[in-house]
Amino acid sequence: MQFGTFDTKQGFPVQIAFLLSCLLMAAFFVSPALMSIAMSGILLVGIFSYRSFTAIIKADVVLKRLSLLFVVLLLFHIAAWLLSDNMQEGQRKFFLKLPFLLSPVLWVVFARFTQTQRNLILFCYIFFVYLAGTISTLVYFMNQEYFDALIRSAKPIPIFFGYGVYHIQFSVLNAIACLSGLYLLISLKSNLQKPVYYAVLIFTVINIANLHILSARTGLLGFYAGLFVSALVYMKNQGKMKYLKFLPLLLLLPVGVYFLSNSLQNRMADSMEDLDTIIHSKDANDKSVAMRVEAWKNGIALLAEHPFTGIGLGDVDAEMQRKYVERHTTLIEQNRKNPHNQFLETSLHTGVFGAIVLFLIFVLYAWVQRKNYAGLWVVVILFVSVFFESLLERQVSIMAMSFFIGFWIFNEEDTELNLSK
């Protein structure tokens, strides 16, 4: 994306933001405190560069509209916080979500990163995903019988690295790491030194394998949906729609991996049991998808009471539990989860208009990145994932979503790569 005479000359603050971005890539898996420190520093650099932000949104009308949507979403969340009966919980959730609500501030930083810096950030990210996933996969194989029994009981394979990222969030992070590796391998193959190229290749192949072995369905679905959409948009933009007939061949990858992965086979068997539970209205307890469906029904019933104002940021958890009791749910108390759908969760927090604004944010991000296939792939991964998981309710997914959803907007190759020949 070009911005005419927009000055991208770096200063010391942007270099600090680059170092903090590399730290953030590790902090996703190592420390929530480091996540907060790194993201706060990056946001501060963006905030103090407000004049550059003005230049960016003046240069691109879509980014201007996108920034206005974020302002509206921020105002919705401030109102939802102030209208909460439980103000303390409302405050906690507001500040938890603040990095995403301030996402446009990050654009200033991304616009000033060189291609070298972006590549180094991605390399750090791919490496730490590789570490977390590989250690967890090795633990799985060392205790395969035990974990396969867990999978058949609709339980996850835990992530054994750092503080232990929740498995669904990790699957989404891994999906983004897989596409990041493919982006570096395909787009920059001729520029990367051989040791760097082979390191990225090894990490990416192992990350893709780990994605399937650890077999959290949300990340897998997002990964393949993003691959399909990006391939389709690429063929349309390049006038190669005649190759559309070969697109079903992409199905061979997950099918082939399915026969190679016992954990994935067990997860699919569990999914079929889930489906049977939903269709025949059986007991949903300890059935992952069936419990989600029950949570969706409960959330929709609660939203019907306050469709336009929502419940408030601090009150949704308590009100969801009240509604479960009122509807005489068959779920035991420990299985009475929150909506597990970000659009529904945002509706409960702010009213349906807040969810509509969030949906439009995804639409405009996709439009901005329609010719940047890695960026589009990330948007699709996150868009698919928020239908099955509330990504803006946990710190790691909020931070990752805030960072990566706009990371590729300004992705222009420069010829002076530190990783180049």
N, C-alpha and C positions, 0 to 999 in steps of 0.2 A: 504494500500500500504506500503510495507516494504522497508527500505533504509539501511539495513545492520547495519554498525557501525555508521551511521549518528547520531551526538550528538544532542539530543533534550532537553538538560538541559536548563531550563529557566533562564533568567536573568531579571533584573529590566526593561529594555526596552520592553521585551515581555509582562510583566505584565501590563505595561502602554498601550501597544497595545490592550491587552484584555479589559481594562477599556474603551479605546476609541472605541472599537468595540461595547461594550454595549451602549455607548453613541450614536454611529452611528445608532443603531437600533431604538432609540427614535427620533433622528434627522431627519430620513426619513420623519417623519410626523409632526415634530415640527418646525424645523428651517433650511433653506438652509445654513445659516452661520455656524451653528453647524455641518452640514454635511461636509462642506469644512474643518473645523478645525479637526474633527475626522478622516476623510480619509487622510488628509495631515500627521497627526501624525502617522497613521498606515503605510503609505507608507514610511515615513522617517525611521521607525524602520526596515522595509524590506530593504531599500536602504543601510543602515549602516551595514546590515548583508550579504553583497555581497559574502563573503566567503562561507556562508551556502548555498546561492543560487547556487553557483558553484557545491557544493556537491550534491544538489538535482538534477540538470539537468544531472550530470554525472551518477547518480544512476538510471535514468529512461530515455530511449532514446525517448519515446513519449513526455515527458515533455521538453526535449531538443529541439525537432522539434517544439513543440508548442511555446516555448520561441522565437525561431528564426522567426516564423510567426509573433509574436507580434513586433519584431524588424523591420521586413519588413513593417508591417502596420504602425508603428510609422514613418518610413522614408517616406512612401507614404503621410502621413498627414502633415509632415513638408514641403514636396515639394508642397502639395496642398495649404498650408498656404502662402508660399513664392510666389507662382504663382497667388495669388488672387489680383485682382484689388483693392478690398476693404480690405486692409491689417488689418485695425482695427477689422472688423468683423471676418476675418480669424483668427486673434490672439485670439479673444474671444472664437470662436468655438474650436480652438486647445486646449486651456487650459481647456475648459469645458470637452473635451473628454479624457484629459490626464490620469485621474485615470484608465480608461479602457485600454488605450494604455500601461500603466505600470502594468497591472494586474499580470504578473509573479512575480513582487516584493512582492506581497501579499502572494505568496506561502510560502516564508520563515517564515512569521508570522503564517500562518495556520499550518505549519509543527510543530511548537513549542507549539501550544495550546494543553492543556490536553483535554481529553474527557469531564471532568467537565466544563471547560471553554467554550467549544463548546456548551454544553447543556445549559449553562447559557445565552450565546449569543442568542441561538434560543428561549429560554424562554422569554427573553426581547423582541425579535422581534415579537413573537406570541402575546404577551400581548399588544404591541402598535398597531399592526394591529387590534386586537380585539377592542381596545378603539376607533380608528378612524372609523372602520366599523360599530360598534354598535351605536355610536352617530349618524352617517349618516343614518343608518337604522331607528333609532327612529325618526329622523326628517322626513324621508320619510313617516313613518306611521302616524305621526301627521299632515302631509299635503298630504295624499295619492292621493286625487283627483287631486290636482295641479300637482304633480310629474308624475302621470300616463298620464296626458295630455301632459306633456313635453316628456315623453318616446314615446308616439304615434306620436309626431312631430320630432322624431329622436334626441331629446336632452338628455343629461346625467343627472343622479342624482348626484349632487355635493357631495364632501367629506367635511363634516362640522367638521373639527378637525385641530388644528394647523394652518398652513398657507394655507391649502386646496390643497392637492395633486390632480393633474389632474386625472380624473376618470379612464382613461384607464391604466395609470401607476399604480394607486392603485389596479386595478383588477389583474395586473400581480404580484404586491407585495403580495396581498392577496392569490393568487394561490400558491406562494412559501411558505407563512405562513401556509397554509392548509397542504401542504405536509410535512412541518417541524414538525407540530404537530403530524401528522400520523406517521412520522418516530420515534419521541420520544415515542409515545404510543405503537408502535409495537416492535421496536428494544430494548427498554429499560424498558419494562413493569415490568419485575421482579426486576429491580434495583431501581426504583423510589419509594420514600416514597409515601404513599397513598394521603396525601394532595397535593403534587406536581403532582402526576398522575391525580387526579381528576381536579385540576386546568387546566392542559394542555388539558384534555378531554373536559372540558366545553368551554375553549377558542377556541379549534379546531372545535367543533361542531358549535359554533356560527359563527366562521369565514367562515366555509363552507356555512352556511345559508346566511350570509351576501354577500358572493360571488355571490350567485344566486339572492338575492333580489335586490342588487345594479346593477346586470345584465349587466355589460360591457362584450361584447361578446369576446373580445380578451383574457381576463383572463380566462373566462370559457373554451374557446377552448383550450388554453394552458394547463389548469389543466387536462382536460379529455384526451387530446392527450398524456400528460406525463404519466398519469395513465395507459393508454392502452399500450404504448410502454414499460414502466417499467414492467408491468405485463407480457407482451410477452417475454421480455428479461429474466426475472426471470424464467419463465417456460422453456425456452430454456437452460439456464445455469444449471438449477437443473434437467434437463431431465424429465420434467413433461409436455411435449407437449400434452399429452393425455387430459389435462385439458383445452386445447385451445377451446374446444367446449363450455366451460362455460364462455368464455370471453365476448360474447355478453350480458351476464347478467349485465355487467357494465353499459349498456345502461339504465337499470332500474332506476339507481340513478338520472340521469338528467331528465328522463321522469317523475319520481315520483315527483321531485322537481318542474318541469314545472307546474304540476297541482296544486301545493301548493302555487305558487308565481304569484300573479297578475302582478307584474312588469316584470317578465320573460315572461309571456304570451304576455304582451304588446310589449316587445322587440322583440319577435319572430314574432308578427304580423307586426311590423315595418320592420323587416328583409324581410318578404315576399313582402311587398310593394317595398322595395329596389330592390329585385330581379326582380320584374315586371318592375320597372323603367329601370333597366339595359338591360333586354331582349328586351324591346320594345322601347328603346332609348327615353324615356320620359325625361322631365325636371328633372335634377339631383339635383337642388338646395334644400338644407335642407334634403337631403337623405344621411345618413351617408355613407353607403357602396357605393352607386352610385357616391358620390363625391370622394371617395377614388379611384374608378375605373377611373374617369376622371383625378385625380391627377397622377395615374400611367401612363395613356396614355400620359399626358403632360410631365411627367418626362422621359419616354422612347423616346419621340420625341426630347426632349432636349439632352438626352444622345447621340442620333444618330449624333448630330453635333460634339461631342467631346468624342467619345467612349473610347479612350485610355489615354487621358490626363485629362479628367474630366473638370469641370468648375472652380474649386478652392474652398477652404473652405469658403471664404468670399463672393462669388458671386452667389451661387446657388439660394438664396431667390429671388434676383432681376431678375435673368435669368428665373426662373420659372414663375414669373409674366409676363415677356416679352413674353414668349412662349404661355401663356394662351391667351394673346391679339392676337398674331400672328395666332393662331389656331382658332380664333373667337369662343372661348368657350361661352357656354350659362350660365356658372356659374357667379353669381354676384361677385363683387370684394371681399366681405367678406368671400366667400366660396371657394376662389381660394387657396387651401392649398398646402403645400409641399408634397413630395411623399408618406408619411405614409407607407414607406417600407424601412427598414434600408439597405438592399442590394442595392436597387435602389438609395437611398440617398448617400451611400458610393461610388457608381459608379459615381454619379454626382460630388462628392467631389474630388475623386482621380483617376477616370477611372475604367474600369471594372476589372482590375487586383487587385485593392484594395478590391473590393467586393468578388473576388474569394478567396483572402487571408482570409477575414472575414468568409467566408463559411467554409474554411478548419479549421479555429480555432474552430468552432462549431463541426466539424467532429472529430477532435482530442480530444476535451474535452469529447465528447460522448464516444470515444474509451477508454480514461483513466478511465472513470467512468462506464464502461459497467457492472462491477460487484458490483457497489455501486449504488443501485437502487434509493436512494434519490437524489444523485448527478446527475444521468442520468435523473431523472424526472425534475430537475431544468433546465438542458440543453435543454430538449425538450420544456418546458414551454417558455423559452427565445427564442429558435429557431422558434417556431410557432409564437410567439408574434411579432418578428421583420419583419415578412411578412406583418403585418397589422398596425404596428406602428413603428416609428423611435425611438427606445429606447435610441439611443446614441445621441439624440438631446435635451434631458431634463436632468437636474441635478440629480433628484431623481432616475430616471431609470438608468442613467449612474453609479451612485454610487452603487445601488443595484446590477446591472448586474456585475460590477467589483468585488464586494465582493462575491456574492453567486455562481457565475459560477465555482469558484475554491474552494469554502469553504469545500466541502466534499472529496476532493482529498486525504487528509491525515486523514480521519475520522476513527481512530482506537479506539475501546472501551478500557478504562482503568478501573481497578477494584477499584480505590480509588475515587469514585464519591462523591462530596460534597452533591449531591442530593440523594445519595443512602442510603440504610438502614444501 
